[in-house]
Amino acid sequence: MSDLKPLFEYVVVIKLNENYQTEFILEIDWETFFKYKHWHSRMGAHNLVITNSLIKDGKMIYKKI
């Protein structure tokens, strides 16, 4: 692990469709965030790419039927 200290207990990821309606809400913990985060140099921040692996490792809070 790096020198980063947890700033939160979990992250909530919300995926919207083209009409801005919620497709799903995913909760991930700090360890999962650290595993999947990527550095975006232009934004100067970490970001997450929503992959099947990330979804599998997270906790699905809501999924549109």
C-alpha positions in Angstrom: 0.0 0.0 0.0 1.2 3.6 -0.4 1.4 6.5 2.0 -2.2 7.5 1.2 -4.3 7.6 4.3 -8.0 6.7 4.1 -10.0 9.9 3.7 -13.3 8.1 3.8 -14.9 4.7 4.8 -16.4 4.1 1.4 -17.1 5.5 -2.1 -20.5 5.6 -3.7 -20.4 5.1 -7.5 -23.5 6.1 -9.4 -23.8 5.1 -13.1 -26.3 7.2 -15.2 -27.7 6.3 -18.6 -28.0 8.7 -21.5 -31.2 10.1 -20.0 -29.5 10.8 -16.7 -31.5 8.1 -15.0 -29.7 5.9 -12.4 -28.6 2.6 -13.8 -26.9 1.4 -10.6 -25.4 2.5 -7.3 -22.3 0.8 -6.1 -20.5 1.1 -2.7 -16.8 0.3 -2.5 -14.5 0.4 0.5 -11.0 2.1 0.7 -9.1 -1.1 -0.2 -11.2 -1.6 -3.3 -10.8 2.1 -4.3 -7.1 1.7 -3.9 -7.0 -1.4 -6.1 -8.9 0.2 -9.0 -7.9 3.9 -8.9 -6.0 5.5 -11.7 -4.3 8.9 -11.7 -5.7 11.5 -14.1 -2.9 13.9 -14.7 -4.9 16.6 -16.4 -7.5 16.7 -13.6 -4.8 16.1 -10.9 -7.0 13.5 -9.2 -7.7 9.8 -9.0 -10.6 8.4 -11.0 -12.3 5.0 -11.3 -13.1 3.1 -14.5 -16.3 1.1 -14.0 -15.4 -2.5 -15.0 -17.0 -5.8 -14.3 -14.3 -6.6 -11.8 -15.0 -3.3 -9.9 -18.7 -4.1 -9.9 -18.0 -7.7 -8.6 -15.7 -6.4 -5.8 -18.2 -3.7 -4.7 -21.5 -3.9 -2.9 -24.5 -3.2 -5.3 -26.9 -0.9 -3.4 -29.3 -0.4 -6.3 -29.7 -1.8 -9.8 -32.4 -0.8 -12.3 -34.5 -3.7 -13.3 
